[in-house]
Amino acid sequence: MASMTIGAIFLFFLLVVFTAGIFSGRTVVVPVGKKIGILEVYGTIIDAQKLIEQIGEFRDSAVIKAVVLRIDSPGGGVAPSQEIHAELLKLAKEKPLVVSMGAIAASGGYYLAVAGERLFANPGSITGSIGVIMSFPDFRELMGKIGVKTEVVKSGQFKDIGSPSREFTDLDRELLQGMIDDVHAQFVQAISEGRNLPVDRLRPFVDGRIFTGRQALEIGLVDELGTFNDAIDYAAKVSGVGEKPDLVYPDPGRENFIEKLIQGAANRYLGVDVSRKPMIGPQYLWQGY
């Protein structure tokens, strides 16, 4: 009787695994043998925590012999990009990390990419946009039309810097430009170290301009033109996994059904991503996305 119960539980487990594979559209594998982990970065980089957890799981897994990072992102916040990049560097010290660029891997998306040992891009992938941007709305004209005024009490002249209700001063611009220049220098340094390129050689290409994958190859920002499958084949080769490796995707986790339904409807019918949080502060972001 006990053996029948154990057998039934095992069959139920296999059914769950098989069903998950059907509905996710991906191969769901039992964690044995040698496998390649797939990390995905889609859309704007806002919150680093979930991806950092996934990176840690792959880094610590004995069966994951290499990781392919698939990027389809125009970038995002500076701090989240830096946090993810730092964790990717730790991963790359433990096992091969290969990058595959999709339609776009620009700004913060490229910041993540340079943690990899080999970067693949499609000829038409958009990358580059190596720069920093920070924008502030100006509501003064609108407020004047509707008769709204603000009174500010502050502890120092820069405490309300960026306020939409007052004009920028020359000192405001000087202070913010200094901050932006420093964050930009951090970006360039990360590329210099990741791509083993001197900063002086990079300087003509780090003014925010974008490149195709083919252009990026010519100036050394990527290593090879190729597809996602080419990146997988390379990762399998350098890790010794062999041909046709099993691919492991992170557990997507549980999502609230109602939230997922609302997000899907908004994306489909309104073209609005309601899951996106507002970004504050400097951004490694290509605004043309």
Secondary structure, 3 states (H helix, E strand, C coil): CHHHHHHHHHHHHHHHHHHHHHHHCCCCCCCCCCEEEEEEEECCECCCHHHHHHHHHHHHCCCEEEEEEEEEECEEEHHHHHHHHHHHHHHHHHCCEEEEEEEEEECHHHHHHCCCCEEEECCCCEEECCCCECCCCCCHHHHHHHCCCCCCCCCCCCCCCCCCCCCCCHHHHHHHHHHHHHHHHHHHHHHHHHHCCCHHHHHHHCCCCEEEHHHHHHHCCCCEECCHHHHHHHHHHHHCCCCCCEEECCCCCCCCHHHHHHHHHHHHHHCCCCCCCCCCCCEEECCCC
